[in-house]
Structure formats: C-alpha cells, structure tokens
C-alpha cells in the first residue's frame, strides 16, 4: 500500500484483502467491547472544506478509538485558504502539526495536490466529483459481511448502481474497487445526463465484467444481489441542469414497491448517505426503514473498523492490534439504534 490513500487506483487486490482482514480484527474495538491505545500520542488533522457529517465524524471516531486525538477544521471561512493560502503552504504547515491528515475538498484533484507537498499520510475524504476511496472500502467490507451472512459469494454477483452516476464519487471509487474481484454483472441505471463516465465503464469491462446500462428501474431484478443507490448531487449542477431536473419523476426511487415487485428477499440495499428524505426526492425511500434488507446503518457502522484499518495500516501499527487490547469500562448498549438487526 502506498504512502497516501488518494484513489482506489493505488490499491492492488492484495492491499484491499489486507484492509478487509485488518478491519475484521478491529470489530471488537469499533463495537466498543475492547479498547486499544496503539496510536496514543498521534494527532489527526481533519481538513474538511466541503460539508460532511458521517465521513468527518467517522474518521474522528476511528482515530480516537485507536488512542489518537483529532484537530478539526471545517469550511473555507475559518481557514487560512480564505486569506489566499495555497494548498502547498497549508500542507506543509499541517504536516508539522499532525501525524496523519484527512482532507475533503470540492475540487477534483485538490487532495492529490495537497498530498504531493507532504510525507505525512494523507487520506482523500472526497474531492468533488472525483473519488472517495475510504467509502468504497467500507462499502466493499459491507458487501463482504452481508454476503457471508447470506452465504453468498462475490464472484458472479449482480450489482445495481443507480442514481447520480456522473457526479457520485462514491460509485466512481466503488466500481473500480469491485472490478478487482469477480467476474461480476453490474447494471447501471441513472437519469439522462447523469450516466457513469464512459472511461470507468470501459475500464471495468476490460477487466472481464459484464456491464449493462439501462434508462429505467422498470425491469426484472429478481436475481439482484445488491442495490447501491446514490443521491442526485444537485449541488454540482449548473443552473441549466437544475432546470432540466426540476420535473424528474419518482422513476429512480428505491422503495418498498421496487424491492417487493422487482427484487428478491435477499437483495441488499445500500446507500452512501445522506439520503434525501424530502417529498419528491429521487432517492432511497424512508418507507424501507425497518426492512432487514436495508443495510445502510450497518454500512455506516462498518466505516469505523475500515477507517481504523486504514489508519493502522498507513501508520504501520496494524500488527500490534491483537496484543494491545483491553475490555471497555463503560456501559455499552447491546445495539446502538432502534432499527438494528
């Protein structure tokens, strides 16, 4: 594994397999049954120049559960970039303060530019419509765990990616990561104008996977293993695109009717969140709450052990995890949410 985690392109199959194994070893700590201090004294710099809740807090929690501490910066307003400081200068300064850095930025390629100025490990927390490698890794970890529960194999699986496939950086990273496994059947369904970039389709097809593009969800998906829905990323639209998507119907919504009529009882439903729960949104419907096929909250929980695995591997303490644990001393509920399954 390279010094930074900027793109899934830097990960070979053996790197991904290693992270999956380390994440599994992190489960007792992530689930608040054990405590470790392997990163005691280490400091994480969390630089988020674009809105985030889950990713930022998840990285914070993962680093803290390894015994480290976190310095948080959110938004441009309260950063020196508002005064004209370059990414290079910010990187060099933060490298003197922190042992690892997670960065999210609205401009594609900006995190890689930032990382080029430092020897401190940098993790891409999302760069505009570019990539989101840690999300793809936790998504793959989720699929692996759900398939183990259902006694399924990833080889030969049928996976549906739907929603905003043009600007959705999570699906950009995930489809490349999935292409390291297989062979797979991947179906892509998106509104017109929001299709998956052709370069990504060509890459995945070149690795021997079957790719199908459809314009509607009105098909038989009874052999579907995973539905991965994404929010329409209107914040990345031009004014002209906003106008064209105003009248978008509910044809691209994943809801109880879609699962009941077109999918099987074992189909797994995933989403990187946040989902748009407002009326008329073309997203993952809240009427699926409580359905055991809905894996979105198990998915977010899986972000903690996977991000712990990323930190431990980049900071080279992954071999110390098993020997550096002790039981927690505080009360931990048997399940963290009212809909946990």
N, C-alpha and C positions, 0 to 999 in steps of 0.2 A: 504494500500500500504506500502511496506517495506521501510526501510531507504534509500536503493540504488535502481537503476534500472539497473540490470546486465543481466537479462534474462526475457523473457516473462513468464517463468515458475513461477515467483514470483507474477504474476498478476492473481487475480481471476476475474470472469466475472464482478462483481460489481466495481472493480478497473478500468477496461477498460471502462465501461459505464460512470464512473465518469470523466475520462480523456476526453472522447468524448464530454461530456457536457461542461466541462471547456474550451476545445478547441473552441467550438462554441461560447462561451462568449468572447473569445479572438479575434474573427474575426475583429471587428472594429479597434482594435489596430494593428493587423497584417496587415490589409489593409490600414493602415496609415490614418485613419479617426479620431481616438482618440489616446490620449497619457495617459499612466499611469506611476507612479513612485513607485509602491509597493515594488520594490527591490532597491530603491535608497540607495547607500552606500554599497551594496553587490558586491562581486567580484567573477567572474567565472574564474577558471583555465582550459584552454583548452589545453590538452596534446595529441597531435596527432603525434604518432610515425610511422604512415603509411600515404601514400598520401591521401589527401582529399581536395575537394573544396566545394561541396554542403553541406556536413554534418557539416564541421567545420564552414563555414560562416553562415549556418542556425542556429546553436547553438549560435554563437556570436550575430546574429541579434535578436534572440528570447530573449536572456538575456538583451540586450541593450534596447529592446522595453518595457521591464518590469522596466527599470530605472537603471539597474545594469551596471557594467563595466567589461571588459574582459582582462585577461592576456593570451597571446597566445604563445604556444611552438609547433614547428613542426619539425619532424625528429629527429633522434638519434644524428646526428653530433653536434648539438648545445645544447645538454642536458648533464646533469651530468652522464647519463647512459653510455655515450661514455667513461667515465672515470671509469666505473665499478660499479657505484652506483646501489644498489638493488632497486627493486620495493617497498619494505618495507620502506627503507630510503626516497625514493622520495615521497612516500605517506605521511609519517609523516611530511616532510618538507613542502609540498604543502598545507597540512591541516592547517598549521599555517598562510598561506597567503590568503587562498581562502575560500569562503562560500559554493561553490559547484564546482565539478570537472567533466569534460567530458574527457574520455580517449579513444583513439583508439590505438591498438597495433597489430602487425602482428601475435602474438602467442595466440592461443586459451587458455582461462582460465587466461590470464595475468591480465585482468581488475578486475576479481574477487579477484585475489591475492592482487592487489593494494588496493581494497576496504576494504579488511579484516584488514588493518592497520589503518583505519581512521573512525571517527564518522561523518565526513563531507559527505553529499550526493554525491555519485559517479554514473555517468551515463555511460553505455557502449556504446561508439560510433562505435563499431565494433572490434571484437577480432579474427583476422584471419578468418578461415572458420567457426567460432563458431556462434555468434548471432549478431543481430543489432536491439535491441528492439524498439528504437525510430522510426526507419524506418518502422517497422511493424505496429506501432501505427498510423503513418501518412498515411500508405497505407490503413489501415482499415478505417480511417477517410475519406480518399478519396473515397473508395468504398461506404461508407455510404452516402456521399454527392451526388455522381453520381447516386446512386440508388434512392435517394429522388427526384432528378431532373427528372429521368426517370419513377418515380412512380413504382419502383420495390422493392422487399423485399429480404433481405439477405437469409432468410430461403428458402431452395430449390434451391439456385443459383448454376449455373455451372461455375466453375472457372478453367482456364487452367494456369498451371505454366510450363514454358518452358525455355530451355537454360541450363545453368550450375547449376544443382540442387544439385550437390555434394559439391561444394565449395562456392556456393552462400549463404552467411549468411543471406541475406535479406529474401530469401524464407524459410530458416530454421525457422526464427522467425515468419514469416507471417503465415505459415501453422499451427503452434501451436496456434497462436492467433485466426485464423479463426475457429479452432476446438472448441473454446469456444461457437461458435454460430452454427446456422444450423437448421436441417441437411443440409449438402452440398454435391454436387457432385464435386470432384476435379480430374482433369485429369493432369497427369504428362507426359511431353514429353521432352526427352533430348538425346543428342548423346550418343552412347555406352560408358560406363565408367564414365559418369557424372550423374548417376541416384541419386535420392533422397535417403539419408541414410535410410536403412530399419527400424531402430528404430523409426524414425519420421513417417514413413508410418504406422507402427503398432500402434503407439500412436493415430494418427488421426482416424484410422479405429476402434480402441477400443472405441472411443467416438461417434460411430454411423454414421460416414460419409462414403460415397461411394467413394473409391479411385480406379482410373484406371491408369495403366501405358501403354504408347504407345511409339513406337520407331520412329514415323513419324508424321508430321503435315498434311499428305495427308489423312485427314478424314473429315467427315461432322461435322462441329462445329456450325451449324445454330442455336442451342439452347444455345450457349455460351454467358454468361453474362460479363465475364471479361477475358482478356488475360493479363497475367503478364509475361513479357519477361525479361530475365536476360542475361548479357554479359558473354561470355566464359572467365573464370578467368585464363588466361594463365600464369599470374604471380605466380600462386600457383602450376603450373605443374612441374613435374620432366622433365629432358631432354628427357627421353624415351617417356613421354606423349606428349611433344611438337612435336616430330617426328610423332607420330601416328595421331595427329590432323592437320598436315600440309595440308592434302588433303581433309579436310572436305568441303563438297559442301554447297550450299546455302539452303539445305533442312530444316534448322532450323531457317530461317529468317522470321520474321513477316513483311509483306509488304502489299502494296495496293492490289496485286493479291490475297493474302491469305484472307484478310478481305472481298474482293468483291466476291470471289468464295466460301468461306467456312464458313463465319460468317454472322451475321445479322446486319442490320443498327444500332442497339442499343448496339452492343458489345463495351465494354470499353477496351481501350488499355493502359496498364500501364508498367512502367519500372523504376527501382530504380535509374538509371543513375550512371555513364556516359554510354552512348551507344557508341559502336564502329562504327563510320561512315565511316571507310575506306573501299575501294573496296574489296569485297570478304569476309567481316566480316559476321558471322552468328549472326546477332543481329536485332535490330529494325530499319527498313529501313527509311531513311530520306524522301522517297517519300510519307510518311504519314503526313509530315508537312502540316498543314492547314486542315487536316481531323478532323471534330468535335469529332470523336470517340477517337482521340489521347488525353489522359488525362495527359500526362507526365509533362506538365508545370503547370497544375492545381495541380497535385500531389506534385511538389516541393514547390509551394506556400503554400500548406497545411502543410508543415513541420514547418512553423513559428508558427501558432496557436497551433499545437500539442506540439511542444517543449516548447512553453511558458506555456502550461498547465502542462507539466511535471515539469518544474522548480517551478511553482507556487504551485503545489501540494506537491512536496518534501520539499520546504521551507515554506510551510504552510501559504501562503498568498492568496490561491485561493478564500477564502470567501471575500476578500477585493476588487476584481477586479471591480465589478459593481459600487461601490461607489467612486472609485479612478480613474476617467477618465475625460479628458477634450479634446476639439477639437484640432486638429493639427493646426499649424500656417503657415506651408509652403505649397508650391504648390505640389499637388499630381496628376499625370495624371489619367484619367478615367480608363485606362488599362495600365498595365506595359509592355506588349510586343506586337509586331505587329501581332502575331497569336492568341492572346487571344480571347476566345469565351465566 
